[in-house]
Each structure stands twice: as structure tokens, then as C-alpha cells.
Amino acid sequence: MSKLEQLINDLCPKGVEFYPITEIVDSYIGLVTTMTIHYSSEGARLIYNSNIKQNKFEFKEVKYLAREFANKNKNKMNKLGDIVTVHTGDVGTSAIIKEELVDSIGFATITSRVKNKNRVSNAYVCTFLNSHICKSQIIKMIKGDRDNLNLKDFNKIIVPLPPLKVQEEIVRILDTFTELTAELTAELTARKKQYEYYRNMLLSFPRGEV
């Protein structure tokens, strides 16, 4: 059982209701036209599928779309709190748009916008999309084509939806767990380097003559 499933079971002993994702969010595919001719030194930040990691975005190289072209595609611009999901590649992996990426545009990514924020936490939806439960659904739907999640299949995803306060508590607990895991990993890495440093020092001491 995954951590998400365990938390849902623990915090919702009477069970939860399940909903098609289409009842929870509105989703669309980002631009799929040729982009290179519209590259610019400034403008709308472009998000590729490869930039989307679990709960974060990573950019080795930042690309922009010319403002004039981007403004013609305002309906594809990401808003604060939108959830952007990998369409091609590590399908299902998702992250939330923060201030620095408002008005960015995705290239063949899936963007989802929560319909009712008084009922649904976007952080919970993002957490669910990144979970083993959701990834298992996706793999079954796309079958052999595991590198491509089209919008039709994405819209078939079923989401367990606890009350809003429970959703927020689940996100808080999982975020804390992730932070503690990262801290522990960093500590173990530091200890390993320290051990290797002193081991190498000991091995480098000249041996006395017998």
C-alpha cells in the first residue's frame, strides 16, 4: 500500500468518494505547433515535458516565446496554481505553477485547473497525479504506448477525493515526509564523504619499516 493510500485510509475511516478527474479539473493540451521560429530572448517562458519533475520544474536551458506570438495564445498560458502534467515521457508526473511561471506556455504538456477551490486542493490533485495509484491507472490505460498520455486517456483518471481539510493534511504530511527524507539522504551522503575522507587519509600514511 502506498503512503497516499495509507493516509487516505487512516484519515477517512469511513472511506472516500471517487470522481472522474473531469469533474474536478478543466484540462487542455499546450501548444503543439512549431516553436523554434517564435523563440525570443524574452517573453513567455516555455515549458517542455522534460522540465516537469515531481512537484517541481527544472530548466537546464530557459527558452522564451516572443510576446506577440504568446499573446495570440493567451488561452494556453498557465495561471497561478495550475497543475502541469507530462504528456510525453515520464507520463503523469506533475508540478504546480508558482509565481515565477505565471503566463508560461507548455509545449504539448497537459495543464489542469481546479474547478472549485473550496472543495479541491490543487496540491492534493498534484500529489495524487504523482502517486503510484495514479501512475498504475495511467499505465493500464495507455498499454504499450507508455511514453504518451493523450488528453482522452488523462480524462479517464479516477481520483479519490476526501474532504478539503483532509486533502490539505495529506499534502502537509507527505511534504514533511519528503523534507525529512531529503535531510536524511543529505546527512547520509555527508557522513559517507566524511568516512571516505578519513579512510583515504589513513591509507595515505607512509608505512613504517619492519
C-alpha positions in Angstrom: 0.0 0.0 0.0 1.4 3.4 -0.9 1.8 6.3 1.6 -1.1 8.2 0.0 -3.4 5.2 0.2 -2.4 4.6 3.8 -3.1 8.3 4.7 -6.5 8.2 3.0 -7.4 5.0 4.9 -6.2 6.4 8.2 -7.8 9.9 7.9 -11.0 8.7 6.2 -12.0 5.5 8.2 -15.5 5.6 6.6 -14.0 5.7 3.1 -13.9 8.3 0.4 -15.8 9.0 -2.8 -14.1 8.6 -6.2 -14.6 11.1 -9.0 -13.6 11.3 -12.7 -10.9 13.9 -13.0 -13.1 15.8 -15.4 -15.4 16.6 -12.5 -12.5 18.1 -10.5 -10.4 20.0 -13.1 -10.6 21.5 -16.5 -7.7 20.3 -18.7 -6.1 21.2 -22.0 -3.0 20.3 -24.1 -0.4 23.0 -24.5 0.8 24.3 -27.9 1.7 21.7 -30.4 2.8 23.9 -33.3 6.4 24.6 -34.4 8.0 26.7 -31.7 11.6 27.4 -32.9 10.6 30.3 -35.3 9.0 32.0 -32.3 11.9 31.8 -29.9 12.9 35.1 -28.3 15.4 36.4 -25.7 12.4 37.4 -23.6 8.6 36.9 -23.5 6.6 33.9 -22.3 8.6 31.1 -20.6 8.3 27.8 -22.5 7.8 24.6 -20.5 8.7 21.3 -22.1 7.7 17.9 -20.8 11.3 17.2 -19.8 11.2 20.3 -17.5 8.4 18.7 -15.4 9.6 16.8 -12.4 7.7 15.5 -9.3 6.3 18.7 -7.6 8.9 20.9 -9.3 10.2 22.3 -12.6 13.9 22.0 -13.7 15.3 24.1 -16.5 18.8 23.4 -17.8 18.2 25.9 -20.6 15.4 28.6 -20.5 13.5 29.3 -23.7 11.0 32.1 -24.3 8.3 32.6 -26.9 8.0 36.0 -28.5 5.4 38.1 -26.6 3.4 38.8 -29.7 3.0 35.1 -30.6 2.4 34.3 -26.9 -0.4 36.9 -26.7 -2.2 35.2 -29.6 -2.3 32.1 -27.5 -3.4 33.5 -24.1 -5.8 30.6 -23.7 -2.8 28.4 -23.4 -1.0 30.5 -20.8 -0.5 28.9 -17.4 -2.1 30.6 -14.4 -1.0 30.6 -10.8 -1.9 27.2 -9.2 -2.3 25.3 -12.5 -1.1 21.7 -12.5 1.1 20.8 -15.4 1.5 17.2 -16.3 3.9 15.2 -18.5 2.1 14.3 -21.8 5.1 12.6 -23.4 7.9 11.0 -21.5 7.5 10.3 -17.7 3.7 10.4 -18.2 1.6 11.6 -15.3 4.5 13.4 -13.5 3.1 16.8 -12.4 4.1 20.1 -10.8 2.2 23.3 -9.8 2.7 26.7 -11.4 4.2 29.2 -9.0 4.6 33.0 -9.4 7.7 32.8 -11.5 6.0 30.7 -14.1 2.7 32.5 -14.4 1.9 33.2 -18.1 4.3 30.5 -19.2 3.2 28.2 -22.0 3.6 24.4 -22.2 4.7 22.6 -25.3 2.5 19.5 -25.6 2.0 19.4 -21.9 -1.3 18.8 -20.1 -2.5 21.7 -17.9 -5.3 21.2 -15.3 -7.1 23.9 -13.4 -9.2 23.1 -10.3 -12.8 23.9 -10.8 -13.8 24.6 -7.2 -11.0 25.6 -4.8 -13.4 25.5 -1.9 -13.7 21.7 -2.5 -10.5 20.7 -4.1 -6.8 21.4 -3.2 -4.6 21.7 -6.3 -1.7 20.5 -4.2 -3.7 17.3 -3.4 -4.5 16.7 -7.1 -0.8 17.2 -8.0 0.2 14.8 -5.2 -2.3 12.2 -6.5 -1.1 12.5 -10.1 2.4 11.8 -8.9 1.3 8.9 -6.8 1.7 5.2 -7.6 -2.1 4.9 -7.5 -2.5 7.3 -10.4 0.5 6.0 -12.3 -0.9 2.5 -12.2 -4.2 3.8 -13.7 -2.3 5.5 -16.5 -0.1 2.6 -17.4 -3.2 0.4 -17.8 -4.9 2.9 -20.0 -2.0 3.6 -22.4 -1.0 0.0 -22.5 2.0 -0.5 -24.8 2.4 3.2 -25.6 3.9 4.1 -22.2 5.6 7.3 -23.3 2.5 9.1 -24.4 -0.6 10.1 -22.4 -3.2 11.8 -24.5 -5.9 14.0 -23.1 -8.6 11.5 -23.8 -6.9 8.9 -21.5 -6.0 11.6 -19.0 -9.7 12.4 -18.6 -10.4 8.8 -17.7 -8.4 9.1 -14.4 -10.4 8.4 -11.3 -9.5 10.4 -8.2 -10.2 9.5 -4.5 -11.4 12.8 -3.0 -11.5 13.2 0.8 -12.9 16.4 2.4 -10.8 19.5 1.7 -9.2 19.7 5.2 -8.2 16.0 4.8 -6.7 16.7 1.4 -4.6 19.6 2.9 -3.5 17.4 5.8 -2.4 14.6 3.5 -0.3 17.1 1.5 1.2 18.5 4.6 2.2 15.1 6.0 3.7 13.9 2.7 5.6 17.2 2.2 7.0 16.8 5.7 8.0 13.2 5.0 9.7 14.3 1.7 11.6 17.0 3.5 12.8 14.6 6.3 13.8 12.0 3.7 15.8 14.6 1.8 17.5 15.8 5.0 18.3 12.2 6.0 19.7 11.5 2.5 21.9 14.6 2.7 23.1 13.6 6.1 24.0 10.1 5.0 25.8 11.5 1.9 27.8 13.9 4.1 28.7 11.1 6.5 29.8 8.8 3.7 32.1 11.6 2.3 33.5 12.2 5.7 34.2 8.4 6.2 35.9 8.3 2.7 38.0 11.3 3.5 39.4 9.9 6.8 39.8 6.4 5.2 41.8 7.9 2.4 43.9 9.9 4.9 44.7 6.7 6.8 45.5 4.8 3.7 47.9 7.6 2.6 50.0 7.5 5.7 53.5 6.1 4.9 54.0 2.6 6.3 56.9 2.1 8.8 59.7 -0.2 8.0 59.5 -3.6 9.6 
